[in-house]
């Protein structure tokens, strides 16, 4: 993907999320009667700034775009005129300080609710919760599931789409809980399965359970090609009909996928038809790690006619009030899931390899923007939830760390000493640097490993 495109959409995404977060702090401070000196998007040297408003607040755009801050009047940070001392942050009641600090993460949650509600009102196209034939020997096959079964619930949680199935199975599977599936035909089955492997939750974690997406038989005709994939490098074009691979006839797209998967980094001699004319070329599938197995992929998708696609798709749509309610439910569920995964990382139950940093977020921002506004808004909602949860963690330097101090003040009746906060800041800085190092290392691993 074009690097400039990726960087541009990453900056758009970060800009929206940071501005909303800091506006939460800003408006809460104004409501609490605390004077705001500076509203900055980004850190470091200001690239542009302007003062306006009753308090002549400085609105600034800084050089480093990975965050932002709201600077308030505070007697601990400099001389304050006696006439304005009552508007200092440090003189605000503990409950007002709690409200100001909590407003940033709350703004991110509200943004996610609005985005999810907008998507639900517009209508979300999605795959039906229909499964394909479970591979032999898998828990799904042993439970008697067959191709075409629709999973309507996982442990009592409704699943309207295949994405709902994946999310709920991931949540239950990571916990190692028994898995009970409710089917559209009224049956209920239990999967006798081991806990899901958590080394890399971005891969297809459901395949070991035998839960695979339903794919009707599709003609072996290429529809889409990724610009940086093996198919593009070999010279394939949309509309090419695949005839054989290394002399083996290709009956349908599923057969073609299996051939490619069995040949990671191995050349395949392909006979194909283009506009009625036969030709041949050689493609070397990229080697990709999937569930601990090395498989081949070429970066191409099938050409699917509209009638076939309609049998696979559904649309999740609600009226305005219901959409708002569903947006709140979705935000709550994703917040709990994010917090749960963080907790399991700390406990060692989920690998730290699943922690993502700015490079991965930038990549996803570019990819989601390429797929259209629905994907990009969904991506923004998800990251906004993650940002809200992350900032509420009780780590000094984050909003949650400040809230921890203020809650202690509520119970003890006195403010936490500056010495304690200084030590906490050092510990918080060390923890954040450690997290950032893990995240950046994982990003580089993903880039190197594809």
N, C-alpha and C positions, 0 to 999 in steps of 0.2 A: 504494500500500500504506500502511496506517496507520503513521504515523511512530512512535508509541509501541510498536507491535508490532516494528518494525524495530530500534529502540533496545534494547528488552528482549532480543531474541535476539542482538543484537550483544554486549551485556554478558555474556550467558550464555556465548557462544562465547569471547570474550576471557578471561573469568574462568576457564574450564576450561583453556585453553591456557597462560595465565600461571601458574596454580597448579601445573600439572604441570611446567612448565619450572623454576620456582623450587624445587619439591620435589626435583627432580633435584640442584640445587646443595645444598639443605639436607641431604639424606641422605648425599650424597658428603662433605660437610664433617663430618658427625657420624662417618662411618666413618673419616675421616682424623684424627679427634681434634681438630678445630678447633671452637672455641666459636662458636655462632651467637647474635648479639645480637638481631636483628630479622628477621622474615619479613613482608614487606609486599606486599600486592596493591594495585597502584596507586601513584602518586607524590603528593607534596605532603602537605598537612595530614591527619593520621589522623582518620577519621570514627569509628572504633571500634578499640579495641585491648585486648588481654588478655595477661598474662604467666602462663606455666605451664611445667611440665617441670623437669627437674633443673637446667638452666641458666637457668631463668626467662626463656626467650626471649620477646620481645614479638611477638605475632601481630597484625598491623595491617591494617585496610582503609582505604585512603587515597582522597582526593577525585578524583584524575585516574586513571581506570581503564585507561589505555593502556599497561599493562606492570606491572612489579613488580621487587622486588629482595630479595636476602638479604644482610644486613649481618653480617659476621663480625668477631671480635676481631682487631685489627690494630694493632701498635705504631706504624705510620706515621700513624694517624688519631687518636691520643690516648694518654693514659697507661694503661698496663696493669699491674695488680698483679703483683709478681714471682712470686707463687705460681701465676699463670695464664699467664705469658709463654710457656710451652711449648705453649699451646693457641692461640697467635696464628697467623693465616693466613700472615703474612710469615715465620714460623719453620718452616712446613711445608716438606718437601722439594719440589723442583721437580716431581717426578713426582706427588706428592699434589696440588699446586696445579693441575697439568694435569688430573688426574682430577676435581677439584672444578669447574673451569670448564667442562670438556667435558660434564659430567653434565647440564647444562641442555638443550643441543641434543639429546643422546642421549635424554633423557626424552621430548622431542617426537617423535623418530623411533619410540621404543617405543610411544608413544600411538597414532601413525598405524598401526603394525603391528597393535595390538590392535583398533583401530576397523575396519580393512580386514578382519581375520580374522573379526570379529563379523559384518560384512556378508556375507562369503563363506559363513559357516556358516548364516546365516539364509536366504541365497539372494537374489541380486541380479537383479530383473527388468530386462531390457534389450532393445533392438531387435536383431534378427538383423543380421548384417553383409551385408545384401541391398541392392542399389542399384536406383534407378529408371532410366528411360531417359535416357542421357547427352544433353545438349543438342548439337545438330549443330555440328560443327567443333571440339569440345573434344577434348583428348588422349584421354579415355576413349572417345569415339565413334570416333576414328581408330584406336584399338587394338582395336575390335570388341566392346567391352562392350555388353551389352543389359540391359534391365529384367529383374530377377529373378536376375541373377548374384550369387552369394555370394562375398565376398572373405574367404578363410580365412587369408591372410598378406600382410604388406607387407614386402618385402625380407627374407623369412625369419622375421619376427616374427609369431607366431600372433595372429589377431584373432577373438575369440569373439563380439564384439558390434560394433555400428556405432560405438560410442564408441571402441573399440580401433582401428577403421579410421581414424577421424578423428585420434586422437592420434598414431598411427604415421605417417600421411600428413603431418601437420603437422610432425612431427619431421624426416622425410626431406625434405619439400618446402622447409622453411626452410634446410636445409643445401645444397639444390640438387643432391642426389644423384640418380642415376637411380632411377626408381620401378618396382619389379617386383612385380606382384600375383599371388598364387596363388589360384586359384578352386576352388570346391567340386567342379566337374566335372573337375578334374585339369589344366586348362589353366593356363598361365602367360603373362602379358602384360606388356609394358613400356610405360609411359606416356612419350611424348615431350613433356615439359612444362618450362616455365620455372620457376625458383624461386618459391615461394609469396610473394605480396605480404605484407609484414610490418607494414604501417602500422597495422592493427588486427586482432589475432588473435582478437578476440571475435566477429567477424562470420563469415559462412559462407565460410571460406577454401578449402573444397573445391569449390565450384561452378565456379570457373574451370578446375579439372581435369576437370570433367564428372562428378564423383562426387556424386550426389544420393541422398537417402534414398528407399527404395522406398515408394511410396504406392499401395495398391490403389484402385480407383475407389470413392469414398465419396460417399454421397448429400449434397446441399447443405443439410444441416440443422445448425444451430448447437448445439453441445454445451456449450461453456464460454465465458465472457466475462470478460475482465479488467476489474476495477472502474474503472480509470482510462483505458481504451482508447476509441477512436472508436466502436466498436460499442455500448458502454454509454452513451456520451453521446447517440448517435442514438436509443436506445430499444429496441434488439434484446433479445430474451430467449432463454434456452436452449429449444430445441425449435422455433424459427422455421425454416420451410423456405423457402429462397431460390428465387424463380421467375425473375426477370430483373433485369438491371442496365442502366439507361439504354436499356431496350427490347430488350436482347440476352439471349436465353434462357440460363439457367445450368443446364448438364446435370449437373454433378457438383461436388464441393468443389474439385477441382484447377482447374476452369475459373473458379470464383469467386475463388480465390486469384490467378490470373493477371489477372483484371479489376481486382482491388484493387491489385495491384502496379503496374499501368499508370496508376493514377490517384492519385499522391501529392498530397495537399492539394487535390484536385479533387472537387467534389460528385458523388455517384452516387445516382440515383433508383432505389430498390430496390422491386420488387414481391415480396411474400412472403406465406406462409400461416401463420396462428397458430391452432391448434386448429380447423382446417378453414375458417377465415374468411380471405378475401383482404384485404390492406391494403398500404400503401406508406409509405415514409419516405425521408429523404435522409441519407446518411452521408458524411462527409468524411474519407477515410483519412489517418492521420498520415504525414508524410513522413519516411522513415528512410534514412540512407546505408548502402548495402550493396555492398561491393566497389567503391566509387567510383561507384555508381549510385544515383540517387534513386528509391526505390520506396515504394509505399503499404502500410500495415498498419493493421488495425482492432482488433487485440487480441481475436480470437475463434478458437475451435477447433471442429473438427467433432464431431458425435455419431457415435461408432463403436461398432458392436455387438461383443459379446464374442467371437463366432466369428471375425470379421475381425481383431480385435486379436490373437487367439491365433496366427494365421498369421504375424504380424509379430514376435512376442515370443519370447524365450528366457530361461532362468534360469541364472545362473552360481552353482553351489553346490558346496561341498567339505565333507569331514569335518573334525573339529577340528584334527588335525595338518596335513593338507593346507592347510586354511584359514590356519593360522598361517604356513606356508611361503609361500603365495601372498600373504599380507599383507606379509611381508618383501620379496618380489619386487616387489610393487606400490610399496611405500615406496621401495625402491632405485631403481626406474625413474622414479618421480616426482621423486626427489631429483636424479637425473642430468639429467632434463629441465629442472627448475627452474634448476639450475646452468648448463646449456647455454644457456638463454634469457638468463640474466643475462650470461653471457660474450658472447653475440652482441649484446646491448644495448651493452656496453662497446666492442665492436669496430665498432659502427655497422651491423651486419648486421640487427638487429631494432630497430624504432622504439621510442623511449622512451614512446610513447603507450600501450604495453601495460602500463606500470607502474601498479599499482593502489594506492590509499591506503585510509584508514579508512572513507571514505564508501562506496566500492564494496564493501568487505568487509562493512560493515553492511547494505548493500542485499542482497547475496548471502545473508547470514545470515538475514535476514527472509524472503527468497524460498524458501530451502531448508527453513526451518522450516515454512512454509506447505504445502510439498509433502509433508511427513511426516518421520518420524524417520530413515528410510533416507537421504533426501537430506541431512538436517542432519548426520548422522554422517559421511557421505561428504565433506561440506563441511569439517567439523572435521578430518578426516584430511588433506585436501589442504592446509589452512591450517597445520596442525601441521608438515607436511613443509616448507612454505615458511618457517615460523618457524625450524625447525631449520637449514635451509640458510643463511638470512639471518644467523643468529647465528654461524655458523662462518666467515663472510667475514672476511678479515684486515684489518678496519677497527678502529682503536683505539676504545674505548668499548664495542664488541661483544665477545662471548665469544671470537670468532676473533682479535680484536686482542690480547687477553691471552694467548691460546695462542701467538700469534706471538712475543711477548716471552719466554715460557717456553721455547719451542723454541730461540730464540736463546741463552737461558741454558744449555740443555743442551749446545749445541755450543761455546760460548765458556768455559763454566765459571764465569761470573760474571753476576750479575743486571743487567738493563738499568737504566741510571741513571734517577733520578727526573726529571732534566731532559729526557731523551729521551722518557720517558713523558708528561711534561707537554706537550711539543711534539706528540707523537702524538695526545694527547687533543684538542688544538685542531684538528688536521687532521681527526681522526675526527668531531668535532662539525660541522665545516664540510661534510664529505661527507654526513653523515646529514641535516643541514638541507637540503642540495641535493636529496637523494633524496626527502625528505618534501615539499619544494616541488614537485618534478616530479609526485609521486604525487597530491598534493592538487589541483594544476592539472588533471591528467587526470581526477580525480573530478568536478571542477566542469564540465569540458568534456562529460563523459558525461551529467551531470544536465541541462545546458543543451541539449545536442544530442539528448537522449532515448536 
